[in-house]
């Protein structure tokens, strides 16, 4: 029996209804796409093995690729991007396609915001040009410094205000007001390179702030104030605001 098998290595079986060949040719057989899945067929399918493939991989429109509308907010775009990345993170080409669409929408949003800022500046400039002469003269004394300078000076005068409140029970805010007044003159002189002009503007801000504070503070309900907060202390807080505005935004 063994000799017959070695001489004729072809078996017939009624169970399979076909002949099983065990010839020496060890080529791997490829299965037909109609019945079995071959490697070539698997590439064209939405699933590559056990990894899911993004179905809108080659959609050109980034909105349609992420599945959002053209008027979607930035939060909706972020949510769609995160959802799709979590779903197709194991497929490299799908993740790259999703990230590419997301970056295109971010660039579009950035360009639109930049264009809106330019339009806003041009509208404000047009409003100023169309305003009455007295408004133009008033605005000629005002300038907007960089945000860093605004924050630094705001921090300085806020520190002076906090220092005054902390020492309200011990002494008045005369020393803190004097330091703030000197700082205001210093900043104005550094900007205008004119000490007399800086002193006049600083002294004017001090006087106007003190007068306005003396008028506004009595209107505050007493139950909102601490017992140690005197009229002089609260008026000094208003003075700090006027000194900050004068040395930051006035020419």
C-alpha positions as CSV (number, residue, x, y, z in Angstrom):
1,X,0.0,0.0,0.0
2,X,2.8,2.4,0.9
3,X,4.6,1.5,-2.3
4,X,1.5,2.3,-4.4
5,X,1.1,5.6,-2.7
6,X,4.7,6.6,-3.4
7,X,4.4,5.5,-7.1
8,X,1.1,7.3,-7.7
9,X,0.9,10.3,-5.3
10,X,-2.6,11.3,-6.4
11,X,-5.6,10.5,-4.0
12,X,-9.2,10.2,-4.9
13,X,-11.8,11.0,-2.3
14,X,-15.6,10.9,-2.4
15,X,-15.9,13.4,0.4
16,X,-14.4,16.3,-1.4
17,X,-15.6,15.3,-4.8
18,X,-12.3,16.4,-6.3
19,X,-8.7,15.2,-6.5
20,X,-6.1,16.4,-4.1
21,X,-2.7,16.8,-5.6
22,X,0.4,16.4,-3.5
23,X,2.8,16.8,-6.3
24,X,6.3,18.1,-5.6
25,X,5.4,21.6,-6.9
26,X,5.0,23.8,-3.7
27,X,3.6,26.9,-5.4
28,X,1.0,28.7,-3.2
29,X,-2.3,28.6,-5.0
30,X,-4.3,31.8,-5.4
31,X,-8.0,31.7,-4.9
32,X,-10.5,33.2,-7.3
33,X,-12.1,36.5,-6.3
34,X,-15.6,35.0,-6.9
35,X,-15.3,32.5,-4.1
36,X,-12.3,33.3,-2.0
37,X,-10.4,36.5,-1.1
38,X,-7.0,37.0,-2.7
39,X,-4.5,39.6,-1.6
40,X,-5.3,41.6,-4.7
41,X,-9.0,41.8,-3.9
42,X,-8.4,42.8,-0.3
43,X,-6.7,46.1,-1.4
44,X,-9.8,47.2,-3.2
45,X,-12.0,46.6,-0.2
46,X,-12.8,49.0,2.7
47,X,-11.1,46.6,5.1
48,X,-7.5,45.6,4.8
49,X,-7.4,42.5,6.8
50,X,-8.7,43.6,10.3
51,X,-7.8,47.3,9.7
52,X,-10.7,49.5,8.6
53,X,-10.1,52.0,5.7
54,X,-11.5,55.5,5.5
55,X,-14.2,55.4,2.8
56,X,-13.7,59.1,1.8
57,X,-9.9,58.7,1.4
58,X,-9.8,60.4,-2.0
59,X,-12.5,63.0,-1.6
60,X,-11.1,66.3,-2.7
61,X,-13.4,68.7,-0.7
62,X,-12.1,68.8,2.9
63,X,-15.5,69.6,4.3
64,X,-17.0,66.5,2.6
65,X,-14.0,64.4,3.6
66,X,-14.5,65.2,7.3
67,X,-18.3,65.0,7.0
68,X,-19.0,68.6,8.1
69,X,-20.9,71.5,6.5
70,X,-19.3,74.6,5.0
71,X,-20.6,76.7,7.9
72,X,-19.4,74.4,10.6
73,X,-17.7,75.9,13.7
74,X,-14.2,75.3,14.7
75,X,-15.3,73.1,17.5
76,X,-17.4,70.9,15.1
77,X,-14.3,70.5,12.8
78,X,-12.2,69.5,15.8
79,X,-14.8,67.0,16.9
80,X,-15.1,65.5,13.4
81,X,-11.3,65.2,13.1
82,X,-10.9,63.5,16.6
83,X,-13.8,61.1,15.9
84,X,-12.4,60.0,12.5
85,X,-8.9,59.7,13.8
86,X,-10.0,57.4,16.7
87,X,-11.9,55.3,14.2
88,X,-9.2,55.0,11.5
89,X,-6.1,55.5,13.6
90,X,-4.7,52.0,12.6
91,X,-4.7,52.9,8.9
92,X,-1.9,55.2,8.0
93,X,-3.2,56.6,4.7
94,X,-6.6,57.2,6.3
95,X,-5.1,59.1,9.2
96,X,-3.0,61.2,6.8
97,X,-6.0,62.0,4.6
98,X,-8.1,63.1,7.7
99,X,-5.2,65.2,9.0
100,X,-4.7,66.8,5.6
101,X,-8.4,67.8,5.3
102,X,-8.3,69.2,8.9
103,X,-5.2,71.3,8.2
104,X,-6.8,72.8,5.0
105,X,-9.8,73.9,7.0
106,X,-7.6,75.4,9.7
107,X,-5.7,77.4,7.1
108,X,-9.0,78.6,5.6
109,X,-10.3,79.6,9.0
110,X,-7.0,81.5,9.7
111,X,-7.1,83.4,6.4
112,X,-10.8,84.3,7.0
113,X,-10.0,85.7,10.5
114,X,-7.0,87.6,9.1
115,X,-9.2,89.1,6.4
116,X,-11.8,90.1,8.9
117,X,-9.2,91.9,11.0
118,X,-8.0,93.8,8.0
119,X,-11.6,94.7,7.1
120,X,-12.2,95.9,10.6
121,X,-9.1,98.1,10.6
122,X,-10.1,99.6,7.3
123,X,-13.6,100.2,8.5
124,X,-12.4,101.9,11.7
125,X,-10.0,104.0,9.6
126,X,-12.8,105.0,7.3
127,X,-15.0,106.0,10.3
128,X,-12.2,108.2,11.7
129,X,-11.7,109.9,8.4
130,X,-15.5,110.6,8.2
131,X,-15.7,111.8,11.8
132,X,-16.0,115.5,12.7
133,X,-12.8,117.6,13.1
134,X,-13.0,117.7,16.9
135,X,-13.1,113.9,17.0
136,X,-10.0,113.7,14.8
137,X,-8.2,116.1,17.1
138,X,-9.1,114.1,20.1
139,X,-8.0,110.8,18.5
140,X,-4.7,112.4,17.5
141,X,-3.7,112.3,21.2
142,X,-4.4,108.6,21.5
143,X,-2.3,105.6,20.4
144,X,-2.6,101.8,21.0
145,X,0.7,100.3,22.2
146,X,1.7,96.7,21.8
147,X,-0.2,94.2,24.1
148,X,3.0,93.5,26.1
149,X,3.4,97.1,27.2
150,X,-0.3,97.3,28.1
151,X,0.0,94.1,30.3
152,X,3.2,95.3,32.0
153,X,1.7,98.7,33.0
154,X,-1.6,97.1,34.0
155,X,0.3,94.8,36.3
156,X,2.2,97.7,37.9
157,X,-0.8,99.7,38.7
158,X,-2.8,96.7,39.8
159,X,0.0,95.9,42.2
160,X,-0.2,99.4,43.5
161,X,-3.9,99.0,44.1
162,X,-3.5,95.7,45.8
163,X,-0.7,97.2,48.0
164,X,-3.0,100.0,49.0
165,X,-5.8,97.7,49.9
166,X,-3.5,95.5,52.0
167,X,-2.2,98.4,54.0
168,X,-5.6,100.1,54.4
169,X,-5.8,99.5,58.1
170,X,-2.3,100.8,58.8
171,X,-1.8,103.9,56.7
172,X,-3.2,105.8,53.8
173,X,-2.3,105.3,50.2
174,X,-0.3,108.5,49.8
175,X,3.0,106.6,49.2
176,X,1.5,104.3,46.6
177,X,-0.1,107.2,44.8
178,X,3.2,109.1,44.7
179,X,5.0,106.1,43.2
180,X,2.2,105.6,40.6
181,X,2.4,109.3,39.7
182,X,6.2,109.1,39.3
183,X,5.8,105.9,37.2
184,X,3.3,107.7,35.0
185,X,5.6,110.6,34.3
186,X,8.5,108.2,33.6
187,X,6.5,106.3,31.0
188,X,5.2,109.4,29.3
189,X,8.7,111.0,29.2
190,X,10.0,107.7,27.7
191,X,7.4,107.9,25.0
192,X,7.4,111.6,24.2
193,X,11.0,112.6,25.2
194,X,9.6,115.7,26.9
195,X,9.6,115.9,30.7
196,X,7.4,119.0,31.0
197,X,4.8,117.5,28.7
198,X,4.9,114.2,30.7
199,X,4.6,116.1,34.0
200,X,1.6,118.1,32.8
201,X,-0.2,115.0,31.4
202,X,0.6,113.0,34.6
203,X,-0.6,115.7,36.9
204,X,-3.7,116.2,34.9
205,X,-4.5,112.5,35.1
206,X,-3.9,112.6,38.9
207,X,-6.2,115.6,39.4
208,X,-9.0,114.3,37.1
209,X,-8.8,110.9,38.7
210,X,-9.0,112.3,42.2
211,X,-12.0,114.5,41.4
212,X,-13.9,111.7,39.6
213,X,-13.1,109.3,42.5
214,X,-14.4,111.8,45.0
215,X,-17.6,112.0,43.1
216,X,-18.1,108.3,42.3
217,X,-17.1,106.7,45.6
218,X,-19.9,108.1,47.7
219,X,-22.4,106.6,45.3
220,X,-21.2,103.0,46.2
221,X,-23.5,101.3,48.7
222,X,-21.8,101.0,52.1
223,X,-22.6,97.3,52.5
224,X,-20.3,96.5,49.6
225,X,-17.3,98.2,51.3
226,X,-15.0,96.9,54.0
227,X,-15.0,99.0,57.3
228,X,-11.3,99.8,56.8
229,X,-11.8,101.1,53.3
230,X,-11.8,104.9,53.6
231,X,-12.9,107.5,51.1
232,X,-9.2,108.4,50.4
233,X,-8.3,104.7,49.7
234,X,-11.2,104.2,47.3
235,X,-10.5,107.5,45.5
236,X,-6.8,106.4,45.1
237,X,-8.1,103.3,43.2
238,X,-9.8,105.5,40.7
239,X,-6.6,107.6,40.4
240,X,-4.6,104.4,39.5
241,X,-7.0,103.8,36.6
242,X,-6.6,107.3,35.3
243,X,-2.8,107.2,35.6
244,X,-2.7,103.8,33.8
245,X,-4.8,105.1,30.9
246,X,-2.7,108.3,30.7
247,X,0.7,106.7,30.5
248,X,-0.4,103.9,28.3
249,X,-2.7,105.3,25.7
250,X,-2.0,109.1,25.6
251,X,0.7,110.5,23.4
